[in-house]
Amino acid sequence: MEAKKKSTGANANGSTKNKIVMYVIAVYDIGEKRVGKMLKLFRKYLFWIQNSVFEGEITPAKLEELKLKANQIMDTDTDSLIIFTSRNEKWLEKQIIGKERASTDNFL
């Protein structure tokens, strides 16, 4: 029987309640011609933080889907994608110095 992790957070696709999720920070450095496509792709899965940086909760299956789609956009000889994963956002300490580009707060 597979254990399920409850989460009170949500990703860009909606609720993650009763799903196995992980917290992800993704950073990409990609050629200018492909930036728009990559930005559009990542906004479907994670919250935009600043420039080419995204964060949020995502299921392992959705993360694999995102990586496959990103790989199709990228030129792997010149572009890069770095993904940091954690079981839960609470295990990371985030400090923002200066202006926060995009808030990840959810307003109802």
C-alpha positions as CSV (number, residue, x, y, z in Angstrom):
1,M,0.0,0.0,0.0
2,E,1.4,3.4,-1.0
3,A,1.5,6.0,1.7
4,K,-0.1,9.4,0.9
5,K,1.2,12.6,2.2
6,K,-1.3,15.3,3.1
7,S,-0.5,18.8,2.1
8,T,-2.2,22.1,2.8
9,G,-0.3,23.8,0.0
10,A,-1.2,24.0,-3.7
11,N,0.7,24.2,-6.9
12,A,-0.1,26.1,-10.0
13,N,-2.4,23.3,-11.2
14,G,-4.6,23.4,-8.1
15,S,-4.9,21.5,-4.9
16,T,-2.3,18.9,-3.8
17,K,-4.4,17.6,-0.9
18,N,-4.0,13.9,-0.4
19,K,-1.3,13.5,-3.0
20,I,2.3,12.6,-2.7
21,V,4.1,15.9,-3.3
22,M,7.5,17.4,-3.1
23,Y,8.7,21.0,-2.9
24,V,10.7,22.1,-5.9
25,I,12.9,25.1,-6.8
26,A,13.7,25.2,-10.5
27,V,16.2,27.5,-12.2
28,Y,17.0,27.6,-15.9
29,D,19.5,29.4,-18.1
30,I,18.3,29.1,-21.6
31,G,18.9,30.7,-25.0
32,E,17.0,33.9,-25.7
33,K,14.9,32.3,-28.5
34,R,13.5,29.7,-26.2
35,V,12.9,31.7,-23.1
36,G,9.3,32.5,-23.8
37,K,8.4,28.8,-24.4
38,M,10.2,27.8,-21.2
39,L,8.5,30.5,-19.2
40,K,5.1,29.5,-20.5
41,L,5.8,25.8,-19.7
42,F,7.0,26.4,-16.1
43,R,4.1,28.7,-15.2
44,K,1.8,25.7,-15.9
45,Y,3.5,23.7,-13.1
46,L,5.1,26.0,-10.6
47,F,4.9,29.6,-9.2
48,W,7.2,32.2,-10.9
49,I,9.5,33.8,-8.4
50,Q,11.9,35.9,-10.5
51,N,13.4,35.8,-13.9
52,S,14.1,32.1,-14.6
53,V,13.3,30.9,-11.1
54,F,10.2,28.9,-10.1
55,E,9.0,27.2,-6.9
56,G,6.1,25.2,-5.6
57,E,4.7,21.8,-4.7
58,I,4.5,19.2,-7.4
59,T,3.9,15.4,-7.6
60,P,6.7,13.2,-8.8
61,A,4.7,12.4,-12.0
62,K,4.1,16.0,-12.8
63,L,7.8,16.8,-12.2
64,E,8.8,14.1,-14.7
65,E,6.3,15.5,-17.2
66,L,7.7,19.0,-16.7
67,K,11.3,17.7,-17.2
68,L,10.4,15.9,-20.4
69,K,8.7,18.9,-21.9
70,A,11.5,21.2,-20.8
71,N,14.0,18.9,-22.5
72,Q,12.1,19.2,-25.7
73,I,12.5,23.0,-25.6
74,M,16.1,23.1,-24.5
75,D,19.3,22.9,-26.5
76,T,21.1,20.6,-24.1
77,D,24.5,21.6,-25.5
78,T,24.1,25.2,-24.4
79,D,21.0,25.4,-22.0
80,S,20.7,24.3,-18.4
81,L,18.0,23.4,-15.9
82,I,18.7,22.9,-12.2
83,I,16.0,21.4,-10.0
84,F,16.3,21.4,-6.2
85,T,13.8,19.1,-4.4
86,S,12.8,18.7,-0.8
87,R,10.1,16.6,0.8
88,N,8.5,19.7,2.2
89,E,9.0,23.5,2.0
90,K,9.3,23.8,5.8
91,W,12.8,22.1,5.6
92,L,14.1,25.1,3.6
93,E,14.7,28.6,5.0
94,K,14.0,31.3,2.5
95,Q,15.3,34.8,3.0
96,I,14.4,37.6,0.6
97,I,16.6,40.6,0.5
98,G,15.4,43.5,-1.5
99,K,12.2,43.6,-3.5
100,E,10.3,40.3,-3.9
101,R,9.5,39.9,-7.6
102,A,6.5,37.7,-7.2
103,S,4.6,36.6,-4.1
104,T,3.6,33.0,-3.7
105,D,0.9,33.8,-1.2
106,N,-2.5,32.5,-2.1
107,F,-5.3,35.0,-1.8
108,L,-8.9,33.9,-1.5
